[in-house]
């Protein structure tokens, strides 16, 4: 999961504690990265990110979905759960 944000983005600051709680729910299953688009504009541009906050979800290094703006915590949780590998056993 990659969150694109900027220091001057108010909604980004609102989203940070929401995502922190979600990440804590999936300790061994989720890799979370935060990218400051002002410090790394090339990364944001190559990812097609034009606004913040944007959260991209990847599985096996492929983009599966993207959320723009601040969404309810349940929406992030559902997206992660839908894209986790199915555990057998």
ChimeraX commands (.cxc) that place a marker at each C-alpha (Angstrom):
marker #1 position 0.00,0.00,0.00 radius 0.5
marker #1 position 1.44,3.36,-1.01 radius 0.5
marker #1 position 0.16,6.68,0.31 radius 0.5
marker #1 position 1.08,9.79,-1.64 radius 0.5
marker #1 position 0.88,12.97,0.44 radius 0.5
marker #1 position 2.28,16.46,0.82 radius 0.5
marker #1 position 3.20,18.44,3.96 radius 0.5
marker #1 position 0.73,21.18,3.02 radius 0.5
marker #1 position -2.17,18.76,2.42 radius 0.5
marker #1 position -4.70,18.99,5.28 radius 0.5
marker #1 position -6.63,15.82,4.32 radius 0.5
marker #1 position -3.29,13.93,4.26 radius 0.5
marker #1 position -2.82,14.71,7.95 radius 0.5
marker #1 position -6.38,13.50,8.64 radius 0.5
marker #1 position -5.71,10.25,6.79 radius 0.5
marker #1 position -2.42,9.42,8.53 radius 0.5
marker #1 position -3.87,8.08,11.84 radius 0.5
marker #1 position -6.60,6.19,9.96 radius 0.5
marker #1 position -4.06,4.35,7.82 radius 0.5
marker #1 position -1.77,3.74,10.81 radius 0.5
marker #1 position -4.57,1.85,12.56 radius 0.5
marker #1 position -5.35,-0.18,9.44 radius 0.5
marker #1 position -1.69,-1.07,8.88 radius 0.5
marker #1 position -1.49,-2.31,12.49 radius 0.5
marker #1 position -4.37,-4.72,11.77 radius 0.5
marker #1 position -2.33,-6.53,9.09 radius 0.5
marker #1 position 1.18,-6.73,10.63 radius 0.5
marker #1 position 2.58,-9.63,8.59 radius 0.5
marker #1 position 0.49,-9.19,5.47 radius 0.5
marker #1 position 0.88,-5.57,4.43 radius 0.5
marker #1 position 3.82,-3.43,3.36 radius 0.5
marker #1 position 3.09,0.28,3.74 radius 0.5
marker #1 position 5.07,3.14,2.17 radius 0.5
marker #1 position 4.42,6.86,2.37 radius 0.5
marker #1 position 5.72,9.13,-0.38 radius 0.5
marker #1 position 5.94,12.91,-0.10 radius 0.5
marker #1 position 5.14,14.17,-3.59 radius 0.5
marker #1 position 7.03,17.41,-2.95 radius 0.5
marker #1 position 10.24,15.55,-2.07 radius 0.5
marker #1 position 9.79,12.84,-4.73 radius 0.5
marker #1 position 7.77,14.38,-7.59 radius 0.5
marker #1 position 9.24,11.93,-10.12 radius 0.5
marker #1 position 7.83,8.93,-8.25 radius 0.5
marker #1 position 4.38,10.52,-8.02 radius 0.5
marker #1 position 4.45,11.47,-11.69 radius 0.5
marker #1 position 5.48,8.00,-12.83 radius 0.5
marker #1 position 2.66,6.56,-10.69 radius 0.5
marker #1 position 0.14,8.88,-12.32 radius 0.5
marker #1 position -0.63,10.67,-9.05 radius 0.5
marker #1 position -1.90,14.20,-9.60 radius 0.5
marker #1 position -3.51,14.97,-6.22 radius 0.5
marker #1 position -3.14,14.15,-2.56 radius 0.5
marker #1 position -3.99,12.14,-0.64 radius 0.5
marker #1 position -3.90,9.19,-3.00 radius 0.5
marker #1 position -3.55,5.61,-1.77 radius 0.5
marker #1 position -2.58,2.89,-4.22 radius 0.5
marker #1 position -2.94,-0.81,-3.48 radius 0.5
marker #1 position -0.61,-3.32,-5.10 radius 0.5
marker #1 position -0.56,-7.10,-5.18 radius 0.5
marker #1 position 2.43,-8.93,-6.64 radius 0.5
marker #1 position 3.82,-5.53,-7.69 radius 0.5
marker #1 position 0.76,-4.79,-9.83 radius 0.5
marker #1 position -1.61,-1.91,-9.10 radius 0.5
marker #1 position -5.02,-3.32,-8.15 radius 0.5
marker #1 position -6.86,-0.16,-7.14 radius 0.5
marker #1 position -6.47,3.45,-6.11 radius 0.5
marker #1 position -8.37,5.69,-3.68 radius 0.5
marker #1 position -8.28,9.46,-3.84 radius 0.5
marker #1 position -9.16,11.68,-0.91 radius 0.5
marker #1 position -10.05,10.53,2.60 radius 0.5
marker #1 position -12.35,7.52,2.83 radius 0.5
marker #1 position -13.87,5.73,5.84 radius 0.5
marker #1 position -11.51,3.33,7.62 radius 0.5
marker #1 position -13.77,0.41,6.67 radius 0.5
marker #1 position -13.23,1.11,2.97 radius 0.5
marker #1 position -9.44,0.80,3.28 radius 0.5
marker #1 position -9.81,-2.35,5.40 radius 0.5
marker #1 position -12.16,-3.98,2.85 radius 0.5
marker #1 position -9.82,-3.18,-0.04 radius 0.5
marker #1 position -6.86,-4.71,1.80 radius 0.5
marker #1 position -8.83,-7.83,2.76 radius 0.5
marker #1 position -10.05,-8.32,-0.81 radius 0.5
marker #1 position -6.50,-8.28,-2.10 radius 0.5
marker #1 position -4.74,-10.41,0.49 radius 0.5
marker #1 position -3.68,-13.90,-0.56 radius 0.5
marker #1 position -6.17,-16.54,0.48 radius 0.5
marker #1 position -4.86,-18.56,3.39 radius 0.5
marker #1 position -5.42,-22.28,3.28 radius 0.5
marker #1 position -5.56,-24.36,6.42 radius 0.5
marker link #1:1,2 radius 0.2
marker link #1:2,3 radius 0.2
marker link #1:3,4 radius 0.2
marker link #1:4,5 radius 0.2
marker link #1:5,6 radius 0.2
marker link #1:6,7 radius 0.2
marker link #1:7,8 radius 0.2
marker link #1:8,9 radius 0.2
marker link #1:9,10 radius 0.2
marker link #1:10,11 radius 0.2
marker link #1:11,12 radius 0.2
marker link #1:12,13 radius 0.2
marker link #1:13,14 radius 0.2
marker link #1:14,15 radius 0.2
marker link #1:15,16 radius 0.2
marker link #1:16,17 radius 0.2
marker link #1:17,18 radius 0.2
marker link #1:18,19 radius 0.2
marker link #1:19,20 radius 0.2
marker link #1:20,21 radius 0.2
marker link #1:21,22 radius 0.2
marker link #1:22,23 radius 0.2
marker link #1:23,24 radius 0.2
marker link #1:24,25 radius 0.2
marker link #1:25,26 radius 0.2
marker link #1:26,27 radius 0.2
marker link #1:27,28 radius 0.2
marker link #1:28,29 radius 0.2
marker link #1:29,30 radius 0.2
marker link #1:30,31 radius 0.2
marker link #1:31,32 radius 0.2
marker link #1:32,33 radius 0.2
marker link #1:33,34 radius 0.2
marker link #1:34,35 radius 0.2
marker link #1:35,36 radius 0.2
marker link #1:36,37 radius 0.2
marker link #1:37,38 radius 0.2
marker link #1:38,39 radius 0.2
marker link #1:39,40 radius 0.2
marker link #1:40,41 radius 0.2
marker link #1:41,42 radius 0.2
marker link #1:42,43 radius 0.2
marker link #1:43,44 radius 0.2
marker link #1:44,45 radius 0.2
marker link #1:45,46 radius 0.2
marker link #1:46,47 radius 0.2
marker link #1:47,48 radius 0.2
marker link #1:48,49 radius 0.2
marker link #1:49,50 radius 0.2
marker link #1:50,51 radius 0.2
marker link #1:51,52 radius 0.2
marker link #1:52,53 radius 0.2
marker link #1:53,54 radius 0.2
marker link #1:54,55 radius 0.2
marker link #1:55,56 radius 0.2
marker link #1:56,57 radius 0.2
marker link #1:57,58 radius 0.2
marker link #1:58,59 radius 0.2
marker link #1:59,60 radius 0.2
marker link #1:60,61 radius 0.2
marker link #1:61,62 radius 0.2
marker link #1:62,63 radius 0.2
marker link #1:63,64 radius 0.2
marker link #1:64,65 radius 0.2
marker link #1:65,66 radius 0.2
marker link #1:66,67 radius 0.2
marker link #1:67,68 radius 0.2
marker link #1:68,69 radius 0.2
marker link #1:69,70 radius 0.2
marker link #1:70,71 radius 0.2
marker link #1:71,72 radius 0.2
marker link #1:72,73 radius 0.2
marker link #1:73,74 radius 0.2
marker link #1:74,75 radius 0.2
marker link #1:75,76 radius 0.2
marker link #1:76,77 radius 0.2
marker link #1:77,78 radius 0.2
marker link #1:78,79 radius 0.2
marker link #1:79,80 radius 0.2
marker link #1:80,81 radius 0.2
marker link #1:81,82 radius 0.2
marker link #1:82,83 radius 0.2
marker link #1:83,84 radius 0.2
marker link #1:84,85 radius 0.2
marker link #1:85,86 radius 0.2
marker link #1:86,87 radius 0.2
marker link #1:87,88 radius 0.2
marker link #1:88,89 radius 0.2
view
